[in-house]
Amino acid sequence: MTIIDDDELKMSILSASADKEMLKILDLSMYSSKSVNDILRESDISYPTVYRKIKWLLDKELLVVDKINIARGEKIYHISKCSQNRCH
């Protein structure tokens, strides 16, 4: 069992747990990296909401950027996965 002493981390985890979209994003990215497009395709969450929730989860270190792919046309896709030390 993991004991969390950081109060800010506790609040972040509780906030994410109370939000159905954040829980869905964390669930989808728990075991494998997912791009924003993957999350959009595999969920019923709107485009702006996915970006806003992923940004919040990244800021709180509940998600981490696993890799960045640069595709044709200079588009950058961030592929995120659930932070190992935060989600397991």
Contacts in CASP RR format, 6 or more apart in sequence:
PFRMAT RR
TARGET T0000
AUTHOR 0000-0000-0000
METHOD contacts of the structure
MODEL  1
MTIIDDDELKMSILSASADKEMLKILDLSMYSSKSVNDILRESDISYPTV
YRKIKWLLDKELLVVDKINIARGEKIYHISKCSQNRCH
4 10 0 8 1.000
4 13 0 8 1.000
9 60 0 8 1.000
9 61 0 8 1.000
9 86 0 8 1.000
12 60 0 8 1.000
12 61 0 8 1.000
12 62 0 8 1.000
13 62 0 8 1.000
13 86 0 8 1.000
15 22 0 8 1.000
16 22 0 8 1.000
16 23 0 8 1.000
16 26 0 8 1.000
16 57 0 8 1.000
16 60 0 8 1.000
16 62 0 8 1.000
17 23 0 8 1.000
19 53 0 8 1.000
21 43 0 8 1.000
21 45 0 8 1.000
21 49 0 8 1.000
21 50 0 8 1.000
21 53 0 8 1.000
22 53 0 8 1.000
22 56 0 8 1.000
22 57 0 8 1.000
24 43 0 8 1.000
24 45 0 8 1.000
25 39 0 8 1.000
25 43 0 8 1.000
25 45 0 8 1.000
25 50 0 8 1.000
25 53 0 8 1.000
25 54 0 8 1.000
25 57 0 8 1.000
25 63 0 8 1.000
26 57 0 8 1.000
26 62 0 8 1.000
26 63 0 8 1.000
26 82 0 8 1.000
26 87 0 8 1.000
28 34 0 8 1.000
28 38 0 8 1.000
28 39 0 8 1.000
28 42 0 8 1.000
28 43 0 8 1.000
29 39 0 8 1.000
29 63 0 8 1.000
29 80 0 8 1.000
29 81 0 8 1.000
29 82 0 8 1.000
30 81 0 8 1.000
30 82 0 8 1.000
30 87 0 8 1.000
31 82 0 8 1.000
32 81 0 8 1.000
33 66 0 8 1.000
33 67 0 8 1.000
33 79 0 8 1.000
33 80 0 8 1.000
33 81 0 8 1.000
34 42 0 8 1.000
34 79 0 8 1.000
34 80 0 8 1.000
34 81 0 8 1.000
35 69 0 8 1.000
35 77 0 8 1.000
35 78 0 8 1.000
35 79 0 8 1.000
35 80 0 8 1.000
36 50 0 8 1.000
36 51 0 8 1.000
36 54 0 8 1.000
36 77 0 8 1.000
36 78 0 8 1.000
36 80 0 8 1.000
37 77 0 8 1.000
39 45 0 8 1.000
39 50 0 8 1.000
39 54 0 8 1.000
40 47 0 8 1.000
40 50 0 8 1.000
43 50 0 8 1.000
45 53 0 8 1.000
54 63 0 8 1.000
54 78 0 8 1.000
54 80 0 8 1.000
57 63 0 8 1.000
57 80 0 8 1.000
58 64 0 8 1.000
58 65 0 8 1.000
58 80 0 8 1.000
61 83 0 8 1.000
61 86 0 8 1.000
62 82 0 8 1.000
62 83 0 8 1.000
62 86 0 8 1.000
62 87 0 8 1.000
63 80 0 8 1.000
63 81 0 8 1.000
63 82 0 8 1.000
63 83 0 8 1.000
64 80 0 8 1.000
64 81 0 8 1.000
64 82 0 8 1.000
64 83 0 8 1.000
64 84 0 8 1.000
65 78 0 8 1.000
65 79 0 8 1.000
65 80 0 8 1.000
66 79 0 8 1.000
66 80 0 8 1.000
66 81 0 8 1.000
67 79 0 8 1.000
68 76 0 8 1.000
68 77 0 8 1.000
68 78 0 8 1.000
68 79 0 8 1.000
69 76 0 8 1.000
69 77 0 8 1.000
69 79 0 8 1.000
70 76 0 8 1.000
71 77 0 8 1.000
82 88 0 8 1.000
END
